[in-house]
Amino acid sequence: MQLEKKDFLGKKNRVAVGYDLNDEYAQISFFSSEAREPETVSVVTGSQLYNIPTALCKRNEVNQWFYGKEALKTAEAGEGILVTGLLSKAIAGEEVKVGEESFDAVAVLALFMKRSLALLNLIVHPDQIAVFMITVKELDQRMLEVLSQAAAALSLKNSQVFFQSHTESFYHYMVHQPKELWQHQAALFDFSGSSMTAYRLECNRHTTPMVAFMETGEYPYFIRSTEYNAEEAEHYQEWDRQFEQVVEEWTQGRIVSTAFLIGEGFDGGWCRESLKKLCRNRRVFQGNNLYSKGACYGAREKLSESDIEKQYVFLGKEKLKANIGMRMFRRGEEVYFALLDAGYNWFEVRKECEVILESGNSFDILVTPLTGGNPKSVEIVLEGLPRRERATTRLLLMFEPVLENRIRIRAEDLGFGEIVPATHQIWQEEFEI
Amino acid sequence: MSRVLLCMGKQAEQPYRIEKIGLQAYSVEELCFLICRNAYLLDEDFLDKKLTDWLKKECELETLAKTLQGMLRSGCSLADFIRTLLWETAYCTPEEIRSVEELLEKNAGLSGSERKKVHADYLVQNGRYTEALREYETLLEQLEDGEPLCLRIQHNMGVAFAGMQQFHKAAELFLGVYEKSGERDEIEAYLAALRMELPEEEYVRKVSERPEYTEALMELEKRYAQARSQWPASRTGEEWNRIIRNRQNGNSRDYYENMGAAIAGLKESYRKNMM
């Protein structure tokens, strides 16, 4: 099911919020209906310091919790017990030990998120938040479970909370930049974590809608365990050489018109030579609030699809990459009935419908890939369905992706009223797309 | 792979009861099913605003309900109303819908008993003899002796028994109807049933005892000879001749296979008709 589209722009003082979260920091951007672009919340008023350290500190002997920079400060002063790695711990389902006490990791994560939102609440009242988008590096089932549980504790209505990966945030961010910046391909080098990740966004402009793809690459070679240390010159020179090769790998033989460098890992100016290469014939930007802003754009799209985004469909990792449907008869005419559409996050869509099987015990599902490849039919056989008079088997069908490339179908026999009693027999099958 | 029909509207919490049929529908598709199977029982009482309200509120079929409500307001016929409902829904096949249309046109102005007889006749025409006989017997119990409809029912019961190859009972019925009505066709039917029942010698002896049947007998023999000469060219005749030719051509395998299939088909058909 998809959120019913409302006229976001028509409602005054309504805000879309993007929340970027990882083990190192959180970042909050917001987009009000009157604004032309999102704004990022500064941790220090008037500054461009956006990162909120993902940390909590419980003060010794009292039930008082600090978050972010204050948490680090309190722990440094020996006045409390620091808790970090909140997201990883929640994913792992660990118990968080703070002194003698143990806490559920998801609850601790939720506490951090709630406290960090106090910064936003200085600018935006919680009731103004129309949609809340959490963005993380990667989304999988466990991550979705954890984020859903944490979000539930934020006192926001569930229907307002969404999730997207960094790749999708990058996509949404780019789509709203001046067209010349991504007339061709756009690259992003993210060194905000302990290692480097590279992304490249490209678009097939020959289709309608235009299809946007993302390639990603991990570079564990660049391990960042401490802050930049100018005394380790030789070490950084090697990084510079390695990064130059990475740039070569990501730009050779292609037209990459724009590149972004984000993350504290690029601090200190170590990438002098590689930057020269990167800046050749392209525009390069350095910043660190791209994901949270991209999350804001993504959030706004949930409420009201912009004219720009209507022209594109993004096939990121979490997206369904095929249209799923069935050929059916509706009021006597054979039609293609769409069940699940490509381009939507697999975890955000499901479809239910009721059909009547005219005869036999099987039917076909049509899978039409958007990424090339031939359409295919998947036959669903309902073993053991009793033989009945023509068109007296009503079925409740439910289609639900269990992964981005795997669909579960559930069929339930509803019989045919008083004419044919329902057996309520259920068949369940999964197929790859 | 089966055809799949997309359901219209939703299943109702509260069903709609069709009083004349005595059954309930929980969806518009079930409604159409019941209409198709029992159209002979429907009359102008079916043209009820409660039905269109049910379609709108319970099935959430606002457009269909609005169309049908408009038809009710303008005083449409039962046939037009049902035609619209069935075609708009397209749950029944076009052949079924046309069959219903014909039935409704034919039944306009019939009484309740006549409608039931029409249904029983329909069963006979479709080889569902046992069901037909049950319906005829129920009707006879409800009708007064001497009503004209009774004789027609008894004649059709004779036809049903003949279909079941119970020619003795068929003959009795046809004779009974003749004795009350004096219709010559009944004598021919009686003689035909006798001919099928009795061995030739016995048949000849029996009919010779009734010289007043001579004319009818001659007419029957003429028709019998004609039917017999036309049979080889009929579809059934051609099929059987094809099977026989297999044996004549020495093609034993095909002969026994096809013969077996044909006999199995006849048995299956007989069993179905006896249900």
Interface residues (C-beta under 8 A of the other chain):
Chain A: M326 R327 M328 F329 R330 R331 G332 E333 V335 F337 C353 E354 V355 I356 L357 E358 S359 G360 N361 S362 F363 D364 E379 R390 A391 T392 R394 L414 F416 G417 E418 I419
Chain B: M1 S2 R3 V4 L5 L6 C7 M8 K10 Q11 P15 L23 Q24 A25 Y26 S27 E29 E30 F33 L34 W87 E88 T89 A90 Y91 T93
